[in-house]
Amino acid sequence: MSDESYESRIIDGKVLAQQVEEEVRSGVEDLESNRGVSPGLATILVGDDPASKIYVRLKHRACERVGIRAEDHFLPAETTQEELLALIDSLNKNKDVHAILLQLPLPKHLFPQEAMEAISPSKDADGFHPYNMGKLMIGDEGLVPCTPHGIIRALEEYNVPVKGKNVVIVGHSNVVGKPMAAMLLNRNATVSVCHIFTDDLKKYSLGADILVVAAGVKHLIKADMVKEGVVIFDVGINKEEDGVYGDVDFKNVIKKASLITPVPGGVGPLTVAMLMKHVLMCAEKSL
Ligand SMILES: Nc1nc(=O)c2c([nH]1)NC[C@@H]1CN(c3ccc(C(=O)N[C@@H](CCC(=O)O)C(=O)O)cc3)C=[N+]21
């Protein structure tokens, strides 16, 4: 097969994201003109990690595109836990703020779990609050983490069946792997969760109909580790001097995949679009 014919196997995250953002934009307009509510997101960034600054900026730009008001709370790296909790408390009480995003990671002296738990579950656009995580676990999906939600959306858009399929997730983080597993179990997939300590990853990955990779290891997944026809979501962001790389050896693996997300331009933009959707959900629920 020529290189050109692989093109149709690429899941274009930017196109999907545009589609989601379009839905959000009309939802925002509807809420404003019919209910007089103008959705608002507050982001909190502690310290000046360059990557985090970029990600927060991406989210603010998306807010501009869909018509969501966004306020940026920048706290210095030396901020105390008490100061952070005080800000969260004031945002919880602020009626113009429908959603709160606490950008992770936090500086090492702070306690992210306690801070995320302090965010009102109804304003938890990230879906990281233990209450929302617990609801997800029992099959009641409301505010769920954005990246796995985006992947579910992509599976639906591309009509990829999930029920009874073998899904292998590589990475067991609270933000991707664990909620992804729950969402796929809720849809009756057979789910295996692997990670960097898994002995013989290939043994599992070869059985995957759908493979979600969020391990943070550049090119962890090679062509000999997947079966023909696999659908792959690459959540990896490995920054190197000459660019960003995924956890999948895209150039070679695409030859076997039926669908695959690129890095960049895959799961990342979709994650941001789902965040916008969640802010809209928070605002709608506030009525
Ligand atoms: N509370 C919280 N919520 C998050 O959602 C959250 C977070 N903390 N901490 C960090 C990660 C990372 N993240 C990304 C979102 C979009 C892209 C994205 O759109 N990336 C572009 C490339 C941009 C680039 O070049 O870096 C792409 O994949 O095409 C990447 C990363 C959200 N995160």
The ligand as an SDF file (V2000), in Angstrom:
LIG
                    3D

 33 36  0  0  0  0  0  0  0  0999 V2000
   -6.4700   19.9510   35.5180 N   0  0  0  0  0  0  0  0  0  0  0  0
   -5.9090   19.6040   34.3830 C   0  0  0  0  0  0  0  0  0  0  0  0
   -6.6970   19.3150   33.3100 N   0  0  0  0  0  0  0  0  0  0  0  0
   -6.1410   18.9550   32.1180 C   0  0  0  0  0  0  0  0  0  0  0  0
   -6.8770   18.6900   31.1470 O   0  0  0  0  0  0  0  0  0  0  0  0
   -4.7210   18.8990   32.0100 C   0  0  0  0  0  0  0  0  0  0  0  0
   -3.9560   19.1990   33.1470 C   0  0  0  0  0  0  0  0  0  0  0  0
   -4.5760   19.5260   34.3100 N   0  0  0  0  0  0  0  0  0  0  0  0
   -2.6090   19.1440   33.0970 N   0  0  0  0  0  0  0  0  0  0  0  0
   -1.9040   18.8420   31.8860 C   0  0  0  0  0  0  0  0  0  0  0  0
   -2.7050   18.0240   30.9150 C   0  0  0  0  0  0  0  0  0  0  0  0
   -2.2380   18.0980   29.4970 C   0  0  0  0  0  0  0  0  0  0  0  0
   -3.3580   18.5700   28.7170 N   0  0  0  0  0  0  0  0  0  0  0  0
   -3.3150   18.8070   27.3420 C   0  0  0  0  0  0  0  0  0  0  0  0
   -4.3610   19.3350   26.6450 C   0  0  0  0  0  0  0  0  0  0  0  0
   -4.2790   19.6080   25.2860 C   0  0  0  0  0  0  0  0  0  0  0  0
   -3.1230   19.3410   24.5930 C   0  0  0  0  0  0  0  0  0  0  0  0
   -3.0340   19.6530   23.1510 C   0  0  0  0  0  0  0  0  0  0  0  0
   -3.9840   20.1090   22.5400 O   0  0  0  0  0  0  0  0  0  0  0  0
   -1.8660   19.4420   22.5140 N   0  0  0  0  0  0  0  0  0  0  0  0
   -1.6070   19.7150   21.1240 C   0  0  0  0  0  0  0  0  0  0  0  0
   -0.1710   20.0950   20.9110 C   0  0  0  0  0  0  0  0  0  0  0  0
    0.2860   21.2610   21.7440 C   0  0  0  0  0  0  0  0  0  0  0  0
    1.7800   21.1930   21.9610 C   0  0  0  0  0  0  0  0  0  0  0  0
    2.5160   21.2950   20.9850 O   0  0  0  0  0  0  0  0  0  0  0  0
    2.1720   21.0270   23.1310 O   0  0  0  0  0  0  0  0  0  0  0  0
   -1.8710   18.4740   20.2820 C   0  0  0  0  0  0  0  0  0  0  0  0
   -1.8050   17.3500   20.8380 O   0  0  0  0  0  0  0  0  0  0  0  0
   -2.1170   18.6270   19.1080 O   0  0  0  0  0  0  0  0  0  0  0  0
   -2.0770   18.7910   25.2650 C   0  0  0  0  0  0  0  0  0  0  0  0
   -2.1700   18.5250   26.6320 C   0  0  0  0  0  0  0  0  0  0  0  0
   -4.3840   18.8500   29.5600 C   0  0  0  0  0  0  0  0  0  0  0  0
   -4.0700   18.5650   30.8310 N   0  0  0  0  0  0  0  0  0  0  0  0
  1  2  1  0
  2  3  2  0
  2  8  1  0
  3  4  1  0
  4  5  2  0
  4  6  1  0
  6  7  2  0
  6 33  1  0
  7  8  1  0
  7  9  1  0
  9 10  1  0
 10 11  1  0
 11 12  1  0
 11 33  1  0
 12 13  1  0
 13 14  1  0
 13 32  1  0
 14 15  1  0
 14 31  2  0
 15 16  2  0
 16 17  1  0
 17 18  1  0
 17 30  2  0
 18 19  2  0
 18 20  1  0
 20 21  1  0
 21 22  1  0
 21 27  1  0
 22 23  1  0
 23 24  1  0
 24 25  2  0
 24 26  1  0
 27 28  2  0
 27 29  1  0
 30 31  1  0
 32 33  2  0
M  CHG  1  33   1
M  END
$$$$
